């Protein structure tokens, strides 16, 4: 999940947020259809993956949660430098 959020946030910083918000929602719907537990009854990790995907969407579409995530991400980048 962290990798998904990192990639999307990195892209978000380079573009205009409203456009990216629509792209995030579109990508979420596509991925959600692929990993939904009802579509993958044989995969025991499908529910966990679907839950992580939902959490990622929640973070990326909530401005305050996204700002908090960006703050943590920037702190990690600064610590590496």
Buried (B, 14 or more C-beta within 10 A) or exposed (E): BEEBBEEBBEEBEEEEEEEBBEBBEEBBEEBBEEBBBEEBEEEEEBBEBBEBBEBBBEBBEEEEEBEEBBEEBEEEEEEEE
